[in-house]
Amino acid sequence: MFDILYILIFILGIGYLIQYRLNIKKAAELSHNALFPKGKKDFQHILIPNEWKEMEPLSKNTKTYKYVKWGTFFVLVLLFILLIMVFTTDWLNSSFISSAYLFFVLISAVKHMSCFYVLSDGIILDGKYYSTQQIHSYKTEKIIRWHELYGYSTRVDNAYKLSVKVKGTLFSTTKFVVIDQQEQLNQILNLLDEQGIKKVS
C-alpha cells in the first residue's frame, strides 16, 4: 500500500514541478508586454506577501529565474534517486513519513519570488499568467489598525491590499499583493477596469 501511495505522491509532485516550470517560463516571456509595472518606481511600490520585499522584475536573465530553471532539473534528478532508494531498500517501510517529508521539501525548494504584472488581456500573479476570462473579481482594502496585515511591516501599515480572485478547475482561489502608494494602486485599478474585471467591496 505504501508503494502505491508513494508512486501517487511522486507522480503528482513531478507534475507540479513541470507545470510550475512551464508557468514561470510563460510568465517571463509575457512580462515584457506588461502595462504595469513599467519602471523602477512602480516595482518599488509593490510589496510581496510574507517577506514584504519590493517586487523584483521577472525575466529569463534574472538569477531567480535561472534558479528555478536549473533547480527544477536537479530536484527531478534527486527525486528519481530518492524513488530508487525507496524501492531498492526497506527505507520506505521503516520511515515512510521521513521520506515523504524529504520529498515535499525538495519540491518546495524550487520556488520563484512572487510577482505581479498587469497585461492588456490578463495578469501575472505568483509566477503564473491568468487571462481576463480566468479572473473572477478583485478587491482593495486599506491596511489600517485591526486589519489582518497591520503590524507586519511599517511599509505595509496604511498601504493597500489588492486581492484577486481567480477561477480554478475545481474552485476559485484568492491571491494578493500589497501596494504602498495610492498613485500606483489607481494605475492598476484603471487597467483592471479596462479589462472589464469586476470589483467587489
Backbone as CSV, one residue per row, in Angstrom:
resi,resn,N_x,N_y,N_z,CA_x,CA_y,CA_z,C_x,C_y,C_z
1,MET,0.828,-1.204,0.000,0.000,0.000,0.000,0.863,1.255,0.000
2,PHE,1.960,1.239,0.803,2.871,2.365,0.846,3.487,2.608,-0.528
3,ASP,3.760,1.511,-1.255,4.349,1.636,-2.585,3.421,2.426,-3.516
4,ILE,2.164,2.072,-3.515,1.183,2.736,-4.373,1.031,4.196,-3.969
5,LEU,0.961,4.459,-2.667,0.813,5.825,-2.173,2.013,6.672,-2.557
6,TYR,3.204,6.092,-2.425,4.407,6.842,-2.740,4.490,7.139,-4.238
7,ILE,4.122,6.175,-5.065,4.125,6.400,-6.513,3.147,7.512,-6.878
8,LEU,1.984,7.517,-6.241,0.982,8.551,-6.492,1.531,9.931,-6.115
9,ILE,2.145,10.022,-4.926,2.739,11.288,-4.477,3.838,11.720,-5.439
10,PHE,4.642,10.756,-5.863,5.752,11.037,-6.777,5.232,11.608,-8.100
11,ILE,4.220,10.980,-8.680,3.662,11.433,-9.965,3.076,12.840,-9.832
12,LEU,2.332,13.077,-8.756,1.739,14.404,-8.535,2.825,15.461,-8.351
13,GLY,3.882,15.103,-7.621,4.985,16.032,-7.388,5.716,16.384,-8.669
14,ILE,5.983,15.382,-9.497,6.656,15.616,-10.772,5.792,16.501,-11.669
15,GLY,4.500,16.221,-11.686,3.574,17.030,-12.484,3.557,18.478,-12.024
16,TYR,3.558,18.663,-10.704,3.560,20.021,-10.151,4.826,20.767,-10.545
17,LEU,5.984,20.122,-10.431,7.263,20.762,-10.765,7.314,21.181,-12.230
18,ILE,6.908,20.284,-13.109,6.949,20.582,-14.540,5.980,21.707,-14.884
19,GLN,4.772,21.659,-14.307,3.783,22.705,-14.568,4.249,24.047,-14.033
20,TYR,4.858,24.051,-12.844,5.370,25.284,-12.249,6.460,25.889,-13.131
21,ARG,7.342,25.033,-13.634,8.432,25.481,-14.516,7.867,26.087,-15.795
22,LEU,6.859,25.482,-16.380,6.246,25.999,-17.601,5.527,27.319,-17.344
23,ASN,4.872,27.429,-16.168,4.178,28.673,-15.814,5.153,29.839,-15.694
24,ILE,6.294,29.587,-15.032,7.302,30.627,-14.856,7.874,31.052,-16.208
25,LYS,8.117,30.083,-17.069,8.661,30.375,-18.400,7.703,31.263,-19.194
26,LYS,6.430,30.912,-19.186,5.435,31.702,-19.910,5.301,33.098,-19.308
27,ALA,5.307,33.188,-17.984,5.188,34.476,-17.304,6.372,35.380,-17.647
28,ALA,7.572,34.810,-17.696,8.775,35.589,-18.021,8.694,36.127,-19.449
29,GLU,8.138,35.348,-20.351,8.010,35.782,-21.744,6.964,36.884,-21.881
30,LEU,5.869,36.779,-21.133,4.785,37.757,-21.235,5.050,39.045,-20.467
31,SER,5.919,38.982,-19.460,6.160,40.149,-18.598,6.689,41.353,-19.371
32,HIS,7.334,41.107,-20.520,7.875,42.210,-21.327,6.766,43.071,-21.924
33,ASN,5.554,42.508,-22.014,4.420,43.245,-22.587,3.537,43.867,-21.515
34,ALA,3.998,43.875,-20.282,3.174,44.370,-19.170,2.894,45.872,-19.293
35,LEU,1.677,46.236,-18.947,1.297,47.652,-18.898,1.664,48.250,-17.546
36,PHE,1.777,47.372,-16.549,2.198,47.781,-15.205,2.778,46.552,-14.501
37,PRO,3.884,46.728,-13.783,4.725,47.929,-13.606,5.614,48.153,-14.830
38,LYS,5.964,49.420,-15.071,6.765,49.769,-16.233,8.203,50.133,-15.875
39,GLY,8.391,50.745,-14.729,9.730,51.203,-14.369,10.080,50.900,-12.936
40,LYS,11.271,51.308,-12.541,11.775,51.028,-11.201,10.858,51.575,-10.111
41,LYS,10.306,52.763,-10.359,9.427,53.387,-9.366,8.210,52.506,-9.073
42,ASP,7.637,51.932,-10.119,6.461,51.069,-9.935,6.823,49.811,-9.146
43,PHE,7.968,49.204,-9.480,8.404,47.994,-8.774,8.593,48.248,-7.278
44,GLN,9.078,49.424,-6.944,9.361,49.764,-5.542,8.108,49.830,-4.691
45,HIS,6.965,50.029,-5.318,5.722,50.196,-4.556,4.854,48.940,-4.521
46,ILE,5.365,47.836,-5.067,4.674,46.551,-4.979,5.399,45.704,-3.946
47,LEU,4.706,45.347,-2.873,5.300,44.558,-1.794,4.773,43.126,-1.861
48,ILE,5.715,42.191,-1.811,5.373,40.778,-1.914,4.999,40.223,-0.542
49,PRO,3.873,39.511,-0.434,3.420,38.955,0.859,4.464,38.084,1.545
50,ASN,4.344,38.024,2.845,5.178,37.226,3.756,6.536,37.875,4.024
51,GLU,7.316,38.122,2.987,8.620,38.743,3.208,8.525,40.265,3.163
52,TRP,7.497,40.788,2.496,7.247,42.224,2.372,8.410,42.965,1.738
53,LYS,9.035,42.318,0.748,10.108,42.952,-0.003,9.532,43.561,-1.279
54,GLU,10.264,44.537,-1.823,9.844,45.125,-3.079,9.935,44.080,-4.184
55,MET,9.005,44.154,-5.100,8.965,43.188,-6.196,10.191,43.332,-7.089
56,GLU,10.702,42.209,-7.545,11.816,42.188,-8.483,11.299,41.805,-9.868
57,PRO,11.891,42.374,-10.922,11.444,42.045,-12.283,11.581,40.549,-12.581
58,LEU,10.671,40.049,-13.388,10.708,38.652,-13.813,11.153,38.591,-15.272
59,SER,12.305,37.983,-15.521,12.772,37.766,-16.893,13.688,36.554,-16.896
60,LYS,14.001,36.068,-18.082,14.833,34.874,-18.194,16.295,35.140,-17.838
61,ASN,16.639,36.408,-17.645,18.029,36.753,-17.326,18.293,36.912,-15.837
62,THR,17.244,36.890,-15.016,17.432,37.094,-13.582,17.927,35.819,-12.902
63,LYS,18.602,36.007,-11.771,19.140,34.870,-11.023,18.025,33.959,-10.524
64,THR,16.923,34.568,-10.101,15.823,33.766,-9.550,15.192,32.877,-10.618
65,TYR,15.093,33.395,-11.846,14.539,32.577,-12.932,15.473,31.416,-13.243
66,LYS,16.774,31.695,-13.319,17.746,30.642,-13.605,17.778,29.604,-12.486
67,TYR,17.529,30.070,-11.263,17.478,29.140,-10.127,16.331,28.146,-10.309
68,VAL,15.167,28.655,-10.726,14.021,27.774,-10.969,14.300,26.846,-12.150
69,LYS,14.893,27.391,-13.204,15.171,26.614,-14.412,16.082,25.417,-14.113
70,TRP,17.235,25.674,-13.501,18.180,24.596,-13.224,17.821,23.835,-11.955
71,GLY,17.194,24.532,-11.002,16.781,23.871,-9.764,15.767,22.777,-10.023
72,THR,14.843,23.037,-10.959,13.850,22.026,-11.315,14.521,20.767,-11.842
73,PHE,15.516,20.939,-12.697,16.235,19.798,-13.263,16.911,18.976,-12.160
74,PHE,17.635,19.655,-11.253,18.350,18.944,-10.196,17.400,18.272,-9.208
75,VAL,16.286,18.932,-8.902,15.307,18.338,-7.994,14.685,17.091,-8.621
76,LEU,14.402,17.133,-9.912,13.856,15.955,-10.595,14.836,14.786,-10.522
77,VAL,16.116,15.074,-10.707,17.140,14.025,-10.602,17.168,13.457,-9.194
78,LEU,17.148,14.344,-8.187,17.174,13.900,-6.790,15.934,13.080,-6.440
79,LEU,14.790,13.465,-6.988,13.554,12.733,-6.709,13.600,11.326,-7.299
80,PHE,14.175,11.204,-8.483,14.310,9.871,-9.078,15.275,9.010,-8.264
81,ILE,16.346,9.628,-7.761,17.279,8.889,-6.898,16.573,8.441,-5.629
82,LEU,15.782,9.352,-5.065,15.027,9.027,-3.854,14.041,7.888,-4.126
83,LEU,13.400,7.939,-5.287,12.447,6.882,-5.643,13.141,5.530,-5.751
84,ILE,14.323,5.525,-6.366,15.090,4.281,-6.494,15.485,3.742,-5.123
85,MET,15.924,4.649,-4.240,16.303,4.246,-2.882,15.127,3.629,-2.139
86,VAL,13.977,4.232,-2.344,12.781,3.760,-1.648,12.422,2.331,-2.060
87,PHE,12.566,2.032,-3.359,12.145,0.732,-3.852,13.246,-0.330,-3.846
88,THR,14.472,0.072,-3.570,15.557,-0.919,-3.516,16.046,-1.178,-2.097
89,THR,15.489,-0.445,-1.137,15.838,-0.653,0.271,14.551,-0.782,1.072
90,ASP,14.680,-1.017,2.349,13.495,-1.098,3.206,13.214,0.235,3.900
91,TRP,13.793,1.306,3.342,13.621,2.627,3.951,12.154,3.041,3.990
92,LEU,11.423,2.723,2.913,10.017,3.116,2.849,9.210,2.502,3.977
93,ASN,9.429,1.235,4.235,8.662,0.560,5.286,9.017,1.074,6.680
94,SER,10.283,1.436,6.859,10.720,1.864,8.189,10.540,3.357,8.435
95,SER,10.507,4.134,7.364,10.435,5.579,7.556,9.680,6.254,6.417
96,PHE,8.436,5.903,6.251,7.633,6.494,5.181,7.444,7.989,5.393
97,ILE,7.183,8.392,6.634,6.940,9.807,6.925,8.168,10.644,6.610
98,SER,9.352,10.143,6.970,10.592,10.889,6.715,10.850,11.032,5.220
99,SER,10.650,9.963,4.470,10.888,10.020,3.030,9.869,10.930,2.343
100,ALA,8.619,10.882,2.785,7.593,11.754,2.217,7.897,13.214,2.535
101,TYR,8.374,13.472,3.767,8.732,14.839,4.160,9.873,15.362,3.298
102,LEU,10.897,14.549,3.079,12.027,14.929,2.236,11.557,15.202,0.812
103,PHE,10.624,14.409,0.354,10.051,14.579,-0.980,9.420,15.968,-1.128
104,PHE,8.610,16.359,-0.162,7.938,17.656,-0.217,8.912,18.816,-0.026
105,VAL,9.955,18.620,0.774,10.984,19.652,0.950,11.683,19.936,-0.375
106,LEU,12.009,18.875,-1.105,12.679,19.034,-2.392,11.795,19.784,-3.388
107,ILE,10.515,19.449,-3.414,9.593,20.108,-4.345,9.441,21.587,-4.008
108,SER,9.278,21.900,-2.731,9.067,23.292,-2.329,10.335,24.135,-2.419
109,ALA,11.496,23.499,-2.585,12.760,24.240,-2.664,12.864,25.047,-3.956
110,VAL,12.164,24.601,-4.999,12.208,25.302,-6.290,11.042,26.277,-6.342
111,LYS,11.276,27.483,-5.924,10.206,28.468,-5.825,10.714,29.833,-6.263
112,HIS,10.001,30.469,-7.166,10.368,31.806,-7.608,9.688,32.836,-6.716
113,MET,10.369,33.951,-6.495,9.785,35.026,-5.705,8.500,35.499,-6.373
114,SER,7.492,35.770,-5.596,6.201,36.181,-6.137,6.330,37.473,-6.953
115,CYS,5.435,37.635,-7.910,5.463,38.841,-8.744,4.045,39.193,-9.189
116,PHE,3.887,40.424,-9.686,2.566,40.888,-10.109,2.717,41.809,-11.319
117,TYR,2.068,41.442,-12.407,2.066,42.265,-13.618,0.633,42.373,-14.133
118,VAL,0.320,43.520,-14.721,-0.962,43.687,-15.397,-0.689,43.778,-16.891
119,LEU,-1.341,42.908,-17.656,-1.207,42.898,-19.107,-2.490,43.459,-19.726
120,SER,-2.514,43.551,-21.022,-3.715,44.057,-21.692,-4.845,43.037,-21.670
121,ASP,-4.497,41.765,-21.489,-5.511,40.700,-21.533,-5.424,39.758,-20.338
122,GLY,-4.982,40.271,-19.198,-4.888,39.439,-18.003,-3.828,39.953,-17.046
123,ILE,-3.402,39.084,-16.144,-2.383,39.450,-15.166,-1.403,38.289,-14.983
124,ILE,-0.261,38.603,-14.410,0.682,37.587,-13.947,0.737,37.732,-12.440
125,LEU,0.471,36.653,-11.735,0.450,36.693,-10.276,1.062,35.405,-9.737
126,ASP,2.028,35.552,-8.829,2.752,34.389,-8.276,3.397,33.544,-9.369
127,GLY,3.897,34.207,-10.407,4.599,33.499,-11.461,3.712,32.746,-12.429
128,LYS,2.422,33.053,-12.446,1.501,32.371,-13.358,0.630,33.381,-14.085
129,TYR,0.446,33.145,-15.375,-0.400,34.020,-16.175,-1.862,33.603,-16.069
130,TYR,-2.729,34.607,-15.842,-4.181,34.383,-15.824,-4.809,35.317,-16.849
131,SER,-5.562,34.767,-17.795,-6.243,35.605,-18.775,-7.406,36.330,-18.105
132,THR,-7.915,37.333,-18.780,-9.042,38.102,-18.242,-10.210,37.189,-17.897
133,GLN,-10.447,36.180,-18.733,-11.568,35.257,-18.515,-11.378,34.394,-17.267
134,GLN,-10.135,34.230,-16.840,-9.852,33.415,-15.657,-9.954,34.208,-14.357
135,ILE,-10.133,35.511,-14.470,-10.184,36.362,-13.277,-11.637,36.628,-12.921
136,HIS,-12.023,36.227,-11.731,-13.407,36.392,-11.293,-13.681,37.830,-10.849
137,SER,-12.808,38.367,-10.005,-13.020,39.712,-9.471,-11.769,40.186,-8.731
138,TYR,-11.793,41.446,-8.319,-10.716,41.970,-7.485,-11.302,42.818,-6.358
139,LYS,-10.497,43.031,-5.346,-10.949,43.771,-4.163,-9.771,44.533,-3.569
140,THR,-10.020,45.740,-3.067,-8.968,46.517,-2.406,-9.375,46.830,-0.966
141,GLU,-8.367,46.822,-0.092,-8.600,47.145,1.319,-7.473,48.025,1.824
142,LYS,-7.838,49.064,2.565,-6.836,49.908,3.216,-6.352,49.170,4.470
143,ILE,-5.042,49.050,4.605,-4.474,48.312,5.746,-4.289,49.263,6.920
144,ILE,-5.321,49.353,7.720,-5.282,50.210,8.897,-5.337,49.338,10.152
145,ARG,-5.287,49.972,11.306,-5.294,49.234,12.565,-6.478,48.264,12.632
146,TRP,-6.213,47.050,13.103,-7.122,45.919,13.216,-7.245,45.121,11.918
147,HIS,-6.631,45.609,10.841,-6.602,44.797,9.622,-5.666,43.614,9.847
148,GLU,-5.945,42.488,9.209,-5.152,41.270,9.407,-3.674,41.435,9.064
149,LEU,-3.345,42.381,8.174,-1.955,42.579,7.763,-1.259,43.721,8.513
150,TYR,-2.021,44.438,9.296,-1.443,45.595,10.003,-0.424,45.128,11.050
151,GLY,0.737,45.756,11.057,1.754,45.444,12.045,2.868,44.548,11.527
152,TYR,2.718,43.984,10.330,3.760,43.114,9.776,4.982,43.911,9.341
153,SER,4.750,45.122,8.848,5.840,45.971,8.374,5.361,47.416,8.378
154,THR,6.276,48.326,8.594,5.893,49.744,8.586,5.430,50.173,7.190
155,ARG,5.949,49.514,6.162,5.527,49.854,4.795,4.166,49.252,4.465
156,VAL,3.815,48.184,5.140,2.511,47.562,4.914,1.417,48.359,5.613
157,ASP,1.723,48.884,6.792,0.751,49.695,7.528,0.332,50.900,6.688
158,ASN,-0.990,51.101,6.566,-1.589,52.196,5.802,-1.382,52.070,4.289
159,ALA,-0.953,50.889,3.846,-0.868,50.616,2.413,-2.191,49.994,1.968
160,TYR,-2.184,49.340,0.802,-3.421,48.786,0.250,-3.228,47.318,-0.127
161,LYS,-4.141,46.494,0.311,-4.139,45.084,-0.057,-5.005,44.919,-1.301
162,LEU,-4.397,44.421,-2.370,-5.127,44.162,-3.604,-5.295,42.658,-3.747
163,SER,-6.515,42.193,-3.610,-6.816,40.756,-3.721,-7.449,40.464,-5.073
164,VAL,-7.003,39.386,-5.691,-7.550,38.974,-6.990,-8.064,37.550,-6.860
165,LYS,-9.319,37.366,-7.195,-9.932,36.043,-7.137,-9.867,35.423,-8.528
166,VAL,-9.165,34.294,-8.635,-9.006,33.640,-9.941,-9.783,32.332,-9.959
167,LYS,-10.292,32.005,-11.127,-11.082,30.787,-11.291,-10.149,29.595,-11.470
168,GLY,-10.442,28.519,-10.763,-9.666,27.291,-10.902,-10.473,26.227,-11.599
169,THR,-9.874,25.062,-11.769,-10.595,23.968,-12.416,-11.681,23.398,-11.505
170,LEU,-11.413,23.422,-10.199,-12.389,22.881,-9.252,-13.020,23.967,-8.394
171,PHE,-12.214,24.976,-8.023,-12.724,26.053,-7.174,-11.882,27.299,-7.384
172,SER,-12.376,28.433,-6.909,-11.664,29.699,-7.062,-10.700,29.910,-5.902
173,THR,-9.601,30.594,-6.182,-8.634,30.929,-5.147,-8.376,32.427,-5.171
174,THR,-7.999,32.959,-4.023,-7.724,34.384,-3.921,-6.255,34.598,-3.593
175,LYS,-5.602,35.440,-4.395,-4.206,35.787,-4.189,-4.121,37.293,-4.008
176,PHE,-3.043,37.761,-3.383,-2.956,39.205,-3.162,-1.528,39.717,-3.165
177,VAL,-1.422,41.032,-3.371,-0.173,41.769,-3.206,-0.517,43.035,-2.436
178,VAL,0.514,43.741,-1.998,0.300,44.994,-1.273,0.916,46.128,-2.081
179,ILE,0.147,47.185,-2.280,0.611,48.379,-2.986,0.689,49.495,-1.954
180,ASP,1.857,50.109,-1.812,2.004,51.065,-0.708,1.775,52.522,-1.083
181,GLN,1.368,52.780,-2.333,1.065,54.154,-2.734,-0.229,54.205,-3.530
182,GLN,-1.027,55.221,-3.275,-2.312,55.383,-3.956,-2.143,55.564,-5.466
183,GLU,-1.092,56.271,-5.873,-0.871,56.539,-7.299,-0.729,55.242,-8.092
184,GLN,0.104,54.340,-7.600,0.302,53.062,-8.294,-0.955,52.196,-8.237
185,LEU,-1.653,52.237,-7.108,-2.903,51.475,-6.981,-3.921,51.937,-8.015
186,ASN,-4.047,53.249,-8.186,-5.007,53.782,-9.151,-4.683,53.333,-10.575
187,GLN,-3.395,53.303,-10.895,-2.991,52.835,-12.223,-3.444,51.392,-12.438
188,ILE,-3.222,50.557,-11.435,-3.596,49.142,-11.528,-5.110,48.989,-11.676
189,LEU,-5.860,49.699,-10.842,-7.320,49.576,-10.868,-7.895,50.030,-12.199
190,ASN,-7.326,51.087,-12.769,-7.796,51.559,-14.074,-7.577,50.495,-15.151
191,LEU,-6.435,49.826,-15.096,-6.130,48.783,-16.080,-7.035,47.565,-15.909
192,LEU,-7.329,47.217,-14.654,-8.239,46.092,-14.402,-9.655,46.425,-14.865
193,ASP,-10.067,47.669,-14.620,-11.399,48.113,-15.056,-11.516,48.089,-16.573
194,GLU,-10.442,48.462,-17.270,-10.458,48.472,-18.732,-10.655,47.071,-19.297
195,GLN,-10.215,46.068,-18.542,-10.413,44.669,-18.972,-11.803,44.154,-18.637
196,GLY,-12.564,44.966,-17.904,-13.918,44.552,-17.535,-13.953,43.602,-16.354
197,ILE,-12.889,43.595,-15.557,-12.844,42.728,-14.389,-13.675,43.342,-13.271
198,LYS,-14.498,42.528,-12.674,-15.452,43.012,-11.665,-14.754,43.368,-10.349
199,LYS,-15.171,44.496,-9.780,-14.670,44.904,-8.469,-15.718,44.560,-7.415
200,VAL,-15.292,43.976,-6.307,-16.214,43.671,-5.206,-15.786,44.463,-3.990
201,SER,-16.742,44.768,-3.150,-16.442,45.571,-1.951,-16.382,44.675,-0.716
